[in-house]
Amino acid sequence: MSAGVVCSGLFLLGLDLTVLNVALPELQTALGSSAGQTQWIVDAYALVLGGLVLTAGGITDRIGRRRAFLAGLATCGLASVAGATAALPWQLIGARGAMGAGAALIMPATLSLLTSLFPEPQPRRRAISLWAAVGGAGGALGPVIGGWLVAHQSWRAVFWLNVPCAVAIIVLTLLVVPAPPPARTEPVDLPGTALSATGLLALVWAIIEGPARGWTSTAVLSASAVGAALLTAFAVWVRRAPAAMLPRHVLRREVAVPAAALAMMAFGMFGALFVISLYLQGVLGCTPWQAGVRTLPLPAALIAGAALAAGLTARLTQRSLMVSGLAVVAGSFVLLSRTTPESGYPHLAVVQIAAGLGAGLTAAAGTAAVMESVGESYAGVGSAVNDATRQVGATLGVAVQGSVLATVYRDRVGAALAHADLGGVPSAAKDSVVAAALAGRHAAPAVRGHLLAAATDAFVAGLTRSAAVAAVVAAGGAVAVWRGLPRPAADGSSPRPEKQDGRTPPGAERHSARRGSP
């Protein structure tokens, strides 16, 4: 039961990441927010979560994992009240940022708590598979739940939903989840905390703003340069500081390679989910609620893939599971890149099932590989590395795939409409297939057919191009894991981690004896 309570906090976090997307039109009308303000109502959560999660992981190991989990839940609950009662756009942006700060505490605390609850390798891997499935399901179910709430209540219900959920999880945590003592007792690494937090914030901001401002704009290039410089300084600090927030053994390839693979998986999955949602509404004519329901094959398959990974860990190495999962994900995006205007929903359902299965295998095996490599004393930091790389990958996936889609769509639809010599088409229709579909409903019959055909052809062209990008990234992740992770020893055990300064990294004794680890 303890694992279920801990994972329910992660489900709430994943839900908050995507639940607001379908409520944006009503929210924008109610608050009178500009397009930029509306975008930041969504992005403030991802920005703060991505920027602070690594810092939160280091703090979690020092203040206690259950305490960090409870603090994150309380922060999310209070911020949700502020969001539900907001009267101005800036208030809602601030509430979403505070929710992201709470999520930054919750995310590493959940995974590190599971390592305390399940000290044995096989039960721990099954618990991590449950964690991966629940996290993916929360994010994928967000549009479904959000669509239902908006249809039956209002956009404010999306925030009010969090309050009783957070309270219930807090009460259950106090009742059934044990409170392990802090895993680390040295003081908080303030310089490392400042460098990592500001560097990640600058980098995530640049990724979020890239599609809107232009990837070569002064602001985006400056933020990227600042972020890269700060993170480079952080890496130098980690190697020299005696009690750094991110220990040196966490930088080994046994941790870095699976974390990078998880980022590549998140790049493809979150970007594709964004594109698929637009395809369902703009091309197939679904309402937000209908579109959310039609994405259910993805989380269902993800849960099945994570369960399959849990059953295969005794027979296959995590290296093999990650490579297989990423190969399946890449194949699903190759299939998506073959979409045509006549493909319809059955084709999309097959893509979602294949992508979900591969993502479930990759997430479960990759997360287990990261956590086993860092050692139990650094579980909070290991979880934060796992979470930070996935968050950056997901944010980058939405930004890059969305940018590719938008560029191809604008070029194609503009050329098609100019060739047809159609006048009176709203400018928004040239930027969004959803806007084109809405405009087509009110257009004259002579215009409607040309507009909808041009928008559909242009969007499908953009979708196939973005899917090809996702396929290349996922395939690159499979190659990186296959070449970057060491092969298991002849007896099935993992190579012994290198020593740092003459000492074996914490947890390495247990890690080297575990069968089937990468």
LOMARMI-46051 format. One record per residue (C-alpha): residue number from 1; residue in three letters; x, y, z. Coordinates in steps of 0.1 Angstrom, whole numbers. Example, Ala and Ser with C-alpha at 12.3 -4.5 7.8 and 13.67 -1.06 7.14 Angstrom:
<atoms>
 pos code     x     y     z
   1  ALA   123   -45    78
   2  SER   137   -11    71
</atoms>
This chain:
<atoms>
 pos code     x     y     z
   1  MET     0     0     0
   2  SER    29    23     7
   3  ALA    41    21   -29
   4  GLY     6    29   -42
   5  VAL     4    60   -20
   6  VAL    38    72   -31
   7  CYS    30    66   -68
   8  SER    -3    84   -64
   9  GLY    17   116   -58
  10  LEU    36   110   -90
  11  PHE     3   105  -109
  12  LEU    -9   138   -96
  13  LEU    23   154  -108
  14  GLY    19   139  -143
  15  LEU   -17   150  -144
  16  ASP    -8   186  -136
  17  LEU    17   186  -165
  18  THR    -9   181  -192
  19  VAL   -44   186  -177
  20  LEU   -46   223  -184
  21  ASN   -39   221  -222
  22  VAL   -75   214  -232
  23  ALA   -88   242  -209
  24  LEU   -68   270  -226
  25  PRO   -95   284  -249
  26  GLU  -121   288  -220
  27  LEU   -94   301  -197
  28  GLN   -81   326  -222
  29  THR  -116   340  -227
  30  ALA  -124   341  -190
  31  LEU   -92   359  -180
  32  GLY   -87   379  -211
  33  SER   -51   367  -213
  34  SER   -29   374  -243
  35  ALA   -14   346  -264
  36  GLY    19   350  -246
  37  GLN     3   350  -212
  38  THR   -17   319  -220
  39  GLN    15   301  -232
  40  TRP    32   309  -200
  41  ILE     3   297  -179
  42  VAL    12   263  -193
  43  ASP    49   266  -195
  44  ALA    55   281  -160
  45  TYR    49   247  -145
  46  ALA    74   229  -168
  47  LEU   100   257  -164
  48  VAL   101   256  -126
  49  LEU    99   218  -124
  50  GLY   127   214  -149
  51  GLY   149   241  -134
  52  LEU   146   230   -97
  53  VAL   142   192   -98
  54  LEU   180   186   -96
  55  THR   183   210   -66
  56  ALA   153   193   -50
  57  GLY   169   159   -53
  58  GLY   200   170   -34
  59  ILE   178   186    -7
  60  THR   156   155    -5
  61  ASP   185   133     6
  62  ARG   194   158    34
  63  ILE   160   167    49
  64  GLY   144   132    46
  65  ARG   124   118    17
  66  ARG    90   116    33
  67  ARG    93   151    45
  68  ALA   102   164    10
  69  PHE    73   144    -4
  70  LEU    48   159    21
  71  ALA    62   194    15
  72  GLY    58   191   -22
  73  LEU    22   179   -19
  74  ALA    13   208     4
  75  THR    29   233   -19
  76  CYS    10   219   -49
  77  GLY   -23   219   -29
  78  LEU   -19   255   -18
  79  ALA    -8   267   -52
  80  SER   -38   249   -68
  81  VAL   -61   270   -45
  82  ALA   -43   301   -57
  83  GLY   -48   290   -93
  84  ALA   -85   282   -89
  85  THR   -92   316   -74
  86  ALA   -70   336   -98
  87  ALA   -86   367  -114
  88  LEU   -57   379  -135
  89  PRO   -33   361  -158
  90  TRP    -2   369  -138
  91  GLN   -17   353  -107
  92  LEU   -23   321  -126
  93  ILE    12   321  -140
  94  GLY    26   325  -105
  95  ALA     3   297   -92
  96  ARG    15   274  -120
  97  GLY    51   282  -112
  98  ALA    45   274   -75
  99  MET    29   241   -85
 100  GLY    61   233  -105
 101  ALA    82   240   -74
 102  GLY    60   215   -54
 103  ALA    64   190   -82
 104  ALA   102   194   -82
 105  LEU   101   181   -46
 106  ILE    76   154   -52
 107  MET    92   138   -82
 108  PRO   126   128   -68
 109  ALA   110   120   -34
 110  THR    87    94   -49
 111  LEU   114    74   -65
 112  SER   139    76   -36
 113  LEU   111    65   -12
 114  LEU   106    34   -33
 115  THR   142    25   -30
 116  SER   139    26     8
 117  LEU   107     6     8
 118  PHE   121   -21   -15
 119  PRO   158   -28    -7
 120  GLU   159   -61   -26
 121  PRO   167   -59   -64
 122  GLN   137   -77   -79
 123  PRO   109   -62   -58
 124  ARG   125   -28   -63
 125  ARG   125   -32  -101
 126  ARG    89   -42  -100
 127  ALA    81   -11   -79
 128  ILE   101    11  -103
 129  SER    81    -4  -132
 130  LEU    49     6  -114
 131  TRP    64    41  -109
 132  ALA    72    44  -146
 133  ALA    37    32  -156
 134  VAL    19    56  -132
 135  GLY    39    86  -142
 136  GLY    33    80  -178
 137  ALA    -4    73  -173
 138  GLY    -8   106  -153
 139  GLY     6   127  -181
 140  ALA   -13   109  -208
 141  LEU   -47   110  -190
 142  GLY   -44   147  -183
 143  PRO   -62   157  -215
 144  VAL   -90   132  -209
 145  ILE   -97   143  -173
 146  GLY   -92   180  -182
 147  GLY  -116   177  -212
 148  TRP  -143   162  -190
 149  LEU  -139   188  -163
 150  VAL  -140   217  -188
 151  ALA  -171   202  -205
 152  HIS  -190   196  -172
 153  GLN  -176   224  -149
 154  SER  -151   251  -159
 155  TRP  -114   256  -162
 156  ARG  -112   263  -125
 157  ALA  -122   227  -117
 158  VAL   -89   216  -132
 159  PHE   -72   233  -102
 160  TRP   -98   225   -76
 161  LEU   -93   188   -84
 162  ASN   -58   189   -69
 163  VAL   -68   200   -35
 164  PRO   -87   170   -22
 165  CYS   -63   147   -40
 166  ALA   -33   164   -23
 167  VAL   -50   163    11
 168  ALA   -58   126     8
 169  ILE   -23   116    -3
 170  ILE    -8   136    26
 171  VAL   -31   119    52
 172  LEU   -23    84    37
 173  THR    14    92    36
 174  LEU    14   101    73
 175  LEU    -5    68    81
 176  VAL    12    42    60
 177  VAL    45    55    45
 178  PRO    75    51    68
 179  ALA    99    80    73
 180  PRO   135    68    67
 181  PRO   162    90    82
 182  PRO   181   115    60
 183  ALA   205    96    37
 184  ARG   231   124    38
 185  THR   241   146    67
 186  GLU   266   170    51
 187  PRO   255   207    46
 188  VAL   236   217    15
 189  ASP   259   225   -14
 190  LEU   248   261   -19
 191  PRO   271   270   -48
 192  GLY   262   238   -66
 193  THR   225   244   -59
 194  ALA   227   279   -73
 195  LEU   246   269  -104
 196  SER   224   239  -113
 197  ALA   191   257  -107
 198  THR   199   289  -126
 199  GLY   216   269  -154
 200  LEU   186   246  -159
 201  LEU   162   274  -156
 202  ALA   180   294  -184
 203  LEU   182   263  -206
 204  VAL   146   253  -202
 205  TRP   134   289  -208
 206  ALA   154   289  -241
 207  ILE   138   256  -251
 208  ILE   103   268  -243
 209  GLU   107   302  -260
 210  GLY   126   289  -291
 211  PRO    96   281  -313
 212  ALA    79   315  -306
 213  ARG   109   338  -306
 214  GLY   130   319  -331
 215  TRP   158   296  -323
 216  THR   184   321  -336
 217  SER   168   351  -318
 218  THR   191   371  -295
 219  ALA   171   362  -264
 220  VAL   171   325  -270
 221  LEU   207   323  -280
 222  SER   217   344  -250
 223  ALA   197   322  -226
 224  SER   211   291  -241
 225  ALA   247   304  -238
 226  VAL   241   315  -201
 227  GLY   225   281  -193
 228  ALA   254   262  -210
 229  ALA   280   283  -191
 230  LEU   263   279  -158
 231  LEU   260   241  -162
 232  THR   296   238  -173
 233  ALA   306   257  -142
 234  PHE   284   233  -122
 235  ALA   302   203  -137
 236  VAL   336   218  -128
 237  TRP   324   225   -93
 238  VAL   311   190   -89
 239  ARG   345   175   -97
 240  ARG   363   198   -72
 241  ALA   339   204   -43
 242  PRO   344   180   -13
 243  ALA   306   176    -6
 244  ALA   290   185   -39
 245  MET   253   183   -44
 246  LEU   259   159   -74
 247  PRO   285   133   -63
 248  ARG   312   125   -89
 249  HIS   302    88   -92
 250  VAL   268    99  -104
 251  LEU   285   112  -136
 252  ARG   296    78  -146
 253  ARG   283    63  -179
 254  GLU   263    37  -159
 255  VAL   241    67  -149
 256  ALA   246    91  -177
 257  VAL   238    67  -206
 258  PRO   204    55  -192
 259  ALA   195    91  -182
 260  ALA   202   103  -217
 261  ALA   182    74  -232
 262  LEU   152    84  -210
 263  ALA   156   120  -223
 264  MET   155   108  -259
 265  MET   124    87  -252
 266  ALA   107   116  -235
 267  PHE   117   138  -265
 268  GLY    98   116  -289
 269  MET    68   107  -267
 270  PHE    58   141  -254
 271  GLY    64   158  -287
 272  ALA    43   131  -305
 273  LEU    15   134  -279
 274  PHE    14   172  -286
 275  VAL    13   167  -324
 276  ILE   -13   138  -321
 277  SER   -36   159  -300
 278  LEU   -36   186  -327
 279  TYR   -42   160  -354
 280  LEU   -72   146  -336
 281  GLN   -88   180  -333
 282  GLY   -77   197  -364
 283  VAL   -78   169  -390
 284  LEU  -102   143  -376
 285  GLY  -125   169  -361
 286  CYS  -126   157  -325
 287  THR  -136   178  -296
 288  PRO  -111   182  -268
 289  TRP  -129   155  -248
 290  GLN  -130   131  -278
 291  ALA   -94   138  -286
 292  GLY   -84   129  -250
 293  VAL  -103    96  -251
 294  ARG   -87    87  -284
 295  THR   -52    90  -268
 296  LEU   -60    63  -242
 297  PRO   -43    36  -262
 298  LEU   -10    53  -254
 299  PRO   -11    52  -216
 300  ALA   -27    17  -217
 301  ALA     2     4  -238
 302  LEU    27    22  -216
 303  ILE    14     5  -185
 304  ALA    15   -29  -203
 305  GLY    51   -22  -215
 306  ALA    62   -13  -179
 307  ALA    46   -45  -166
 308  LEU    63   -65  -193
 309  ALA    97   -50  -183
 310  ALA    91   -60  -147
 311  GLY    85   -96  -158
 312  LEU   116   -97  -180
 313  THR   141   -82  -156
 314  ALA   151  -117  -143
 315  ARG   158  -129  -179
 316  LEU   171   -99  -198
 317  THR   195   -71  -189
 318  GLN   183   -36  -185
 319  ARG   206   -27  -214
 320  SER   187   -51  -237
 321  LEU   153   -39  -224
 322  MET   162    -3  -231
 323  VAL   176   -10  -266
 324  SER   145   -30  -274
 325  GLY   121    -4  -260
 326  LEU   138    25  -279
 327  ALA   138     4  -311
 328  VAL   100    -1  -308
 329  VAL    95    36  -301
 330  ALA   116    45  -332
 331  GLY    96    20  -353
 332  SER    63    35  -341
 333  PHE    74    70  -352
 334  VAL    85    56  -386
 335  LEU    49    43  -389
 336  LEU    36    77  -379
 337  SER    58    93  -406
 338  ARG    38    73  -431
 339  THR     6    90  -422
 340  THR   -15   103  -451
 341  PRO   -46   126  -452
 342  GLU   -67    94  -456
 343  SER   -51    73  -428
 344  GLY   -77    79  -401
 345  TYR   -78    69  -365
 346  PRO   -70    31  -367
 347  HIS   -36    40  -381
 348  LEU   -31    64  -352
 349  ALA   -42    38  -326
 350  VAL   -16    13  -339
 351  VAL    11    40  -336
 352  GLN     1    48  -300
 353  ILE     1    11  -290
 354  ALA    35     5  -304
 355  ALA    49    38  -289
 356  GLY    34    31  -255
 357  LEU    48    -4  -253
 358  GLY    83     7  -262
 359  ALA    82    37  -238
 360  GLY    70    14  -210
 361  LEU   100    -9  -215
 362  THR   124    20  -218
 363  ALA   111    40  -188
 364  ALA   111    10  -164
 365  ALA   145    -4  -174
 366  GLY   162    30  -177
 367  THR   150    42  -144
 368  ALA   160    10  -126
 369  ALA   195    13  -142
 370  VAL   199    48  -130
 371  MET   188    41   -94
 372  GLU   208    10   -90
 373  SER   240    27  -103
 374  VAL   239    57   -79
 375  GLY   234    37   -46
 376  GLU   208    40   -19
 377  SER   225    68    -1
 378  TYR   222    90   -31
 379  ALA   187    79   -42
 380  GLY   173   114   -41
 381  VAL   201   128   -64
 382  GLY   198    98   -87
 383  SER   161   103   -90
 384  ALA   166   140   -97
 385  VAL   191   132  -125
 386  ASN   166   108  -139
 387  ASP   137   133  -136
 388  ALA   157   163  -148
 389  THR   169   147  -180
 390  ARG   134   134  -188
 391  GLN   119   168  -182
 392  VAL   144   186  -204
 393  GLY   139   159  -230
 394  ALA   101   163  -229
 395  THR   102   201  -231
 396  LEU   127   199  -260
 397  GLY   105   173  -277
 398  VAL    74   195  -276
 399  ALA    94   226  -287
 400  VAL   113   210  -316
 401  GLN    85   188  -329
 402  GLY    61   216  -325
 403  SER    84   240  -343
 404  VAL    90   216  -372
 405  LEU    52   210  -375
 406  ALA    45   248  -374
 407  THR    71   257  -400
 408  VAL    61   230  -425
 409  TYR    24   238  -420
 410  ARG    28   276  -425
 411  ASP    49   271  -456
 412  ARG    25   245  -472
 413  VAL    -8   261  -463
 414  GLY     3   295  -473
 415  ALA    15   283  -507
 416  ALA   -17   263  -512
 417  LEU   -40   291  -504
 418  ALA   -21   315  -525
 419  HIS   -22   291  -555
 420  ALA   -60   288  -550
 421  ASP   -63   326  -548
 422  LEU   -86   324  -517
 423  GLY   -94   357  -500
 424  GLY  -109   363  -466
 425  VAL   -92   334  -449
 426  PRO   -84   343  -412
 427  SER   -47   347  -405
 428  ALA   -50   323  -376
 429  ALA   -59   296  -401
 430  LYS   -25   299  -416
 431  ASP    -8   292  -383
 432  SER   -30   264  -368
 433  VAL   -49   235  -383
 434  VAL   -74   238  -354
 435  ALA   -81   274  -363
 436  ALA   -84   264  -400
 437  ALA  -110   238  -391
 438  LEU  -130   263  -371
 439  ALA  -128   288  -399
 440  GLY  -139   262  -425
 441  ARG  -171   257  -406
 442  HIS  -182   293  -412
 443  ALA  -166   298  -446
 444  ALA  -186   300  -479
 445  PRO  -189   266  -496
 446  ALA  -166   276  -524
 447  VAL  -139   284  -498
 448  ARG  -145   257  -473
 449  GLY  -133   227  -494
 450  HIS  -101   244  -505
 451  LEU   -93   256  -470
 452  LEU   -98   223  -453
 453  ALA   -80   204  -479
 454  ALA   -50   228  -479
 455  ALA   -49   227  -440
 456  THR   -51   189  -438
 457  ASP   -24   183  -464
 458  ALA    -1   209  -448
 459  PHE    -6   195  -413
 460  VAL     0   159  -424
 461  ALA    32   170  -441
 462  GLY    43   187  -409
 463  LEU    33   157  -388
 464  THR    53   133  -409
 465  ARG    84   155  -408
 466  SER    82   159  -370
 467  ALA    76   121  -366
 468  ALA   108   114  -387
 469  VAL   127   137  -363
 470  ALA   114   117  -333
 471  ALA   122    84  -350
 472  VAL   158    95  -355
 473  VAL   162   107  -319
 474  ALA   147    74  -305
 475  ALA   170    53  -328
 476  GLY   199    74  -316
 477  GLY   190    66  -281
 478  ALA   190    28  -288
 479  VAL   224    31  -304
 480  ALA   238    51  -275
 481  VAL   226    25  -250
 482  TRP   240    -4  -270
 483  ARG   274    12  -274
 484  GLY   276    32  -243
 485  LEU   267     7  -215
 486  PRO   291   -21  -206
 487  ARG   280   -56  -214
 488  PRO   273   -78  -184
 489  ALA   301  -100  -172
 490  ALA   302  -137  -181
 491  ASP   285  -146  -147
 492  GLY   257  -122  -154
 493  SER   269   -95  -130
 494  SER   277   -60  -139
 495  PRO   313   -46  -142
 496  ARG   324   -31  -109
 497  PRO   321     7  -109
 498  GLU   353    26  -109
 499  LYS   365    40   -76
 500  GLN   365    78   -70
 501  ASP   395    90   -50
 502  GLY   404    55   -40
 503  ARG   369    48   -26
 504  THR   341    26   -41
 505  PRO   310    47   -48
 506  PRO   282    43   -23
 507  GLY   260    13   -31
 508  ALA   286    -1   -56
 509  GLU   291   -32   -35
 510  ARG   255   -41   -38
 511  HIS   254   -30   -74
 512  SER   282   -51   -86
 513  ALA   266   -82   -71
 514  ARG   232   -77   -88
 515  ARG   224  -100  -116
 516  GLY   212   -85  -148
 517  SER   222   -49  -142
 518  PRO   238   -30  -172
</atoms>
